[in-house]
Amino acid sequence: MRVVFMGTPEFAVASLQTLLQDLRVEVVGVVTQPDRPVGRKRVLTPPPVKAEALKHGLPVLQPERMRRPEAVEAVRALQPDLIVTAAFGQILPKTVLDLPKLGCINIHASLLPKYRGGAPIHYAVMNGDPVTGVTIMYMAEGLDTGDMISRVEVPIGDNDTTGTMFEKLSIAGAKLLSETLPDLLEGRVQAMPQNDEEAVYSPNISREQERIDWSKSAVDVWNLVRALHPRPGAFTLWNGEVLKVWRCAKPESGTAAKAGALPGTIVGFGEDGLEVATGSGVLRITELQPAGKKAMAAGEWVRGGQVAVGTVLGIEPQQRAEGQDE
């Protein structure tokens, strides 16, 4: 059985490895995103899936746009019986969806129809969901709208971030693929349509979403920080400059903000972190990153002597100046 695999980030590598270990299929080619500049030095770097494919001597295609005729023809030339995708990063046109006789399936990191779109793990953590999962589905022309073949639940713990959930869901997705392949190859699949009325979308994270809104509850901000770790990172402002917030302690139930404290106000600090008032409760920041510096423990930043109780985070320089004029 000839299989073409399409994927890009580290999340997809485990699923490619699963296909390579399955004697019932032959991976005849891999399609991934083009190499991109990475890091401050903008070093051109291959996607993790490409690096894994090259280890096994697999042909690799890297079309800038999958809809271009030359990209479609390159996949057609591989004569796939099945196309498997996992976090590929491009929508497949109908001309590609119609190529394999067994169809195209996608390993999606959510329990569909919840969190269709490009950032399902981020939103599951951001919204404080206790559980998420992986769904394997047939691909359709809509955004993650295809019929569901199989799925598995994965719990989200208090110490989990989007980074740790990527790893857990990657492993869960690869295992689910291994369990699903026999029925798929033998034609025993009984796919289930999604209920579109229950659909929830998870578009890519915007810059505005990365900014902490201190008027929200301590739990909401804690979830945001976990959701944006290890990238792109949640941020606030301090002295008019970006202050990244990487880790916070889980808010204790019943913790009240200091009476009259404006959300974003530093109400206490010490070796164990920085306490900040929110719209509901106090949040303790344990790891942060001032502009132009490396990430550090909040206690280390405190020892630098540049922080004071009463400082309000998140205020633009103009707002601070206006407050001083009054």
Helices and strands as residue ranges (DSSP letters): E 2-7, H 10-21, E 26-31, E 36-38, E 43-45, H 48-55, E 60-61, H 69-76, E 82-86, H 94-97, E 104-108, H 120-126, E 131-138, E 148-155, H 162-185, G 196-198, H 207-210, H 218-227, E 234-238, E 241-248, E 266-270, E 273-277, E 282-290, E 296-297, H 298-303, H 317-325
